Amino acid sequence: MHFDPPLIPATLVRRYKRFLFDAELETGELITGFCPNTGSMRGLTAPGSRCYLTEHSGGTRKYRHALELVEADGTLVGINTARPNRLVEEAITAGLIGSLGDYAVCRPEQKYGVNSRIDFLLSDPERGLAYVEVKNVHFCRSPSLAEFPDSVTSRGAKHLEELGAMAEAGHRAIMVYLIQRADVDRLSMCRDLDPAYAAAFDRAMKRGVEACAIRCKITSHEIRAESLVPVEEPGLSSVL
């Protein structure tokens, strides 16, 4: 996925109120923009960090700029939580995620479970149904290791429970972790920051849910799903 129009380089001043950030453009102009990430963004909000912004002209947007990439630990990290679904869809179509590309139909945002929507529902006359949930990952505190989540996510635990119910009903259920950084080669659950999510992950694996992690390649010009990396968790059902 190419960034079109091109991203604008800037220096991060601060991120605050979850949805807002201040930055200094290369022209010296100070701007306030929209942050498309409601999570903690742990490790990605240091003042003075190099960052890249999208710019929208015209329309009714309150803020013209949106935060897209932040440089941390010497690598570019994608923080836009609106990107992972498109990137995973591209990965499925390209055959990057095991047999998921072999399903006849891929429908996004389908209702299921208890007042929930699954990110992708795959269907095929021979293969049946496959429920695919996508989570964005950008937290790294140990070399080469991505972790999820970076803060408590009761909603994420709920999704795992509902995927488990689909697996027990005889369907495939797959948890896809989309890692928006290239300096990692494996993923694990962040058990100290959210023990409840880790416990929900363990239960889901025992119920037959599959899981995989995809690492992205990121430059200031494009972001794309590059390769699968191992999910280092006991009892994991591989999607391959």
N, C-alpha and C positions, 0 to 999 in steps of 0.2 A: 504494500500500500504506500504510494507516494504521497507526500504532503504537497498539496496543490490548493492554494498558492503556497510558495515556500514559507517555512517558519522564520520567525524574526528572533535573532539572538538578543538576550537581555541578561541583566544581573538581578537575582532575586533579592528583594529587600525584606519581605516577611510574608507569611501566609497566616491568615486569621479568619475567625468566624466560619471555619470550614469551607465556605464557598468563595472567599476572596483572597487576593494576593496583591502586593505592591511590588513593582519591579522598575528598574532603570534601563531604558533603552540605550543603544549605543550612541544615540544623538544627545544623551544626557537628560532626555525627558523622563519624568517620573509618571508612571501610569498605575491605575488600579484595574485589575481584571478579574475574570471569573475562573475559579479553580474547579474543574470537572472531576472532583474526587472528594467524597465525604468522609473518607477514612482518616486515620491518624497521620498517614504519610511519614511514619517514623523513619528518621534518618535522611529525609529528603527535603527538609525545610530550613536548612542552615542559611542564615543571611550571607550574602555574597556569592552564593552558588550560581554558576553559569546555568542559564535556562533558555528554553526556546518556546515561543508563543505563536499561536495562530491569531490571525487578525481578520475580523469581519467588518466590512464596510456597509453602511446603509442599514435598512431594516429597523426593527424596534428593539434591538438588543440594548440593554442598559450599559453593558461593558463591551468595548470593541475587541479587547484582547482576551484570550484564554490560555491558561498554562497547559503545555503539552509535554515537554521533556525537562528533566532536571539532571544536571551532572552531579554524581555522587560517587565517591571512591574511584574516581578516574574513569567512570563509564556513564553513558547516557541511560536514563531510566524513564520509561513512559509512565505517566501518572494519570492519563485520561482513561477513566473507567468506561467510556463509551466505545473504546477501540476493541477490547478483547473479543466480543461476539463476532465482529466482522473478520478479525484475524483468524479465529477458530473456524469460521465458515470457509475461509480460503484454505485453511489447512485440511479440513475434511475433504473438500473438492479436489485438492491436490494429492490425496491419498497419504497424507502425512500421519494420520492417526489410525493405524491398523486397518481394520476392515470397514470403518465407518464410511469411507468413500464409496463403498459398494452398495449402499442403500439407494433405492430408486427415488425416494422423495425426501427432501429436507425442508421442514417447515419451522420458521422461527416463532418464538413467543407464543406458545400454545398453552392454554389453560390446563391445569392438572392438579391433583392433590387437594389441599385445603386452602382455597383462595390464593393459589400460586400460579406462576407461569414458568414453564420449562424453557430454557433458552433455545433448544432445538429438539424437535421431535422427528426422528428418522423413521421411515416406514418402507417396507418392502414385502411383496407377496410371499417370498420364501423365508426371509429373515425375521419378519415380524416387526415389532416396535423397539426403538432404542431412544431412551430419554437422556439428553445430554445437557448437563448444567455446567456453566462456565464461571470461573472465579479469576479475578485479576490479582496478580502477585507482583510485588516490587520490593519486598522487605528482605534485606540481607545484612546480617551482623557478624557472620563468620565467613571466612574466605570460601568462595565457590558454592555456598549453601543458601538457597532461597527458602524462606519460611512463610507459612500462611496459617492464620491471619496475623496482622500486625497490631490488632486490637480486638476486643470482644465483639463477636458477631453472632447474636442469637438468631438472626435471619439466616445466616449461613448454616447453623446447626439444624434449623428447621428444614432447609433444603436437603440436607443429608438424610434426615428422617424420611422425607417424602420419596427420595430416590430409593431408599431401602424398601419402602412399601411397593414401589414399582418392580424392583428386583424380585421380591417375594411373590408378586403376582404373575411372574413368569416372563417379564420383559427384561431387556437389557437396560441398565442404568449406569451412566458413565459420568464421572466427575472430572472435568478438564480444568487444570490450573494453567493459565496463560501467564508466563513470566515475562514481564516487559523490561528485561535487562539481559545483557549478554555475558556477564562476568560470573555466571554460576553454572554448575554442571549437575546439580541434583536439588531435590526439594524434600522438605519434611514439614510435618505439622508443628506449629509453634505452641507447644504444650504448656509453657509457663505463662504466656500472655493470655491464652484462652483455653483452659483445661476442658471446659464444657464442649468446645468445638472439637478438640482432639478426641474426647470420649465419643462424640457423635460420629466422627470419622471412623473410629474403631468399630462401632456398632454397624455402620453402613457396610464396611468391608465384610464383616461376618454374615451379613444378610445377602451378599452377592453383588454389591455395587463395585464397579471397576473404577480405576483412577489412573490418570496419566498427567504428565506435565510437559508443556511445550515452551521452549526457550525462544525468545525473539532476537533477531538482529536489528539493531537500531542505529541509525545515523540521523543527522539533522535534515536529511532529504527523504528518508523512508523508514518504515517499520514493517517487518514481515516475520511470520512464524518460520523458524529455521529448522529446529530439530527437537525430537523427544529427548527428555532427560529423565533419569530414574527418580521415582518417588520412594524414598527410603523409609518405609513403614512396614511393620510386621503384618502378615495376613493379607497383603495386598493382592487383589485380582488384577492381572495385567490386561490392558485393552488390546494388546498386540496378539 
